[in-house]
Amino acid sequence: MMFNRSKAWAVALIALVFVAGGATGWGIATARDPHGRRGPDAMVNYLGDELHLSDAQKDSVRAILARHRPEMEALWREVHPRFDSIRTVIRGEISGQLTPAQREGYVRLLAEQEHQRQRQDSANAKRDGGKR
């Protein structure tokens, strides 16, 4: 009986972490730009609003972000496969804790998130002139 209770707590904790992580990511993205835009301009706007930056400071921050963008993109290309691998393992482990009905819902939830990400990437690419 104790093992089942521990297992239930573990599943509940995993679900809570998953929901909290998604909510946090959504909150950060929304905080940067309520229209869901991300990138250097969204970061400059966010910092400008939060820190009351002058126009000169905004220009400086924009230049800093532009100067380091190639480094950040190179780092992401290096880390992204590892990130995807870990995410796949986590999703598999979570799926293993779910009932068949819950698993179907989880698959739908993940598909919705992927669709939203692709839609956002497409919108960002159009806005940035295909620079992403």
N, C-alpha and C positions, 0 to 999 in steps of 0.2 A: 504494500500500500504506500509506503514512504517513497519508493522509487517512482510510482505513478504521480505522486504529488510533486516531487522534484522535477519530473519531466514536464508536468503541466506548467510549473513556474518557469522553467527554462524556455518553453514555447512562448509563454506570455511575455517574458523578457525580450526574446528575439523579436516578437511582433512589435513590442513597444519601441525598441531601438529602431526597427525598420520605419515605423510611422514617424517617430521623432526625427530621424535622419531626413526623410522626405519632406517633412514640414519645415525643418531647418533650411534645407536647400531651397525650397520654394520661398521661404521668408527672406533669405539673403538675396535671391534673384529679384524678388519683388521690391525689397528695400533699395536695391541698386537702381531700379527703374520700374515703376508700376506697370509699364506696358510690356514687361518681360524682356526688354532688350538688355544685352550684356555687352561687355567689351570695354575698350578704353574710354569711349565717350560716356558710357553709363557709369564707369568708375569715377571719372572726373566730375560728372554731375552729382553723384552720390557724395563724394568728398566735399565738393563745393557747397552742397546743401547742409551737410552735417558740420563742416568746419568753417563755413562762411568764407571760402577762399575768394581772393580778389581775382580779377580776370588774368592778371599776370601770373598768379600762382596756378590757376587752372591751366594756362598755357605751358608752364613749367612741368606740371604733373603729366600733362598730355605728352610732352616731349620725352619725359623719363619713361613712360609706358611704351611709347613708340620705339625708343632706343633699346629697350630690353625685350621687346616682343619676340625677336628671332630666338633669343635664348630660352624664353618661356615655351615657345612652340617646339623647339628642339627637345627640351626636357620632357614635355608632354608626349612627344612621339616616342621617347625612350621608356617612359613610365606607363603609358597607356595600355600596352599589352599585358603588363603585370597586373594593373588595376582590373582589366577585363577578366583576367584569369581568376583573381580573388573574388570578384563579384559573381562569377559563374559558380564557384565553389559555395559561396554563401547562399546563393539562391537555391542551389541543389540541396543544401542542408536544411534550409527553411522548408522547402517543398517536402522533404522527407518527414517533417513533423506535422504535416497537414493531412486532413481527411481528403478523400477524392474530391468532394464538393469544394472544399476550401482551396485545394490545389487548382481547380478550374478557375476559381475567382482570382487566385494569385497570378495565374498565367494571363488572365484578362487585364489585371492591374498592371503587370509588367509591360504588356503590349501597349496599353494606353500611355504609359510613361514613355516608352520608346517612340510612339507616334508623336507625342508632344515634343520630345527632344528633336526629332527629325524636322518637324514643322518649324520649330524655333531656329534650328540650324539653317534651314532653307530661307527663312525670313532674314536672318543675320547675313547670309551670303548675298541676298538681293540688296540689302541695305548697304553692305560694305563693298558692293560691286564685285563680288566673287573673290574677295581677298582672304577668305577663311579656308 
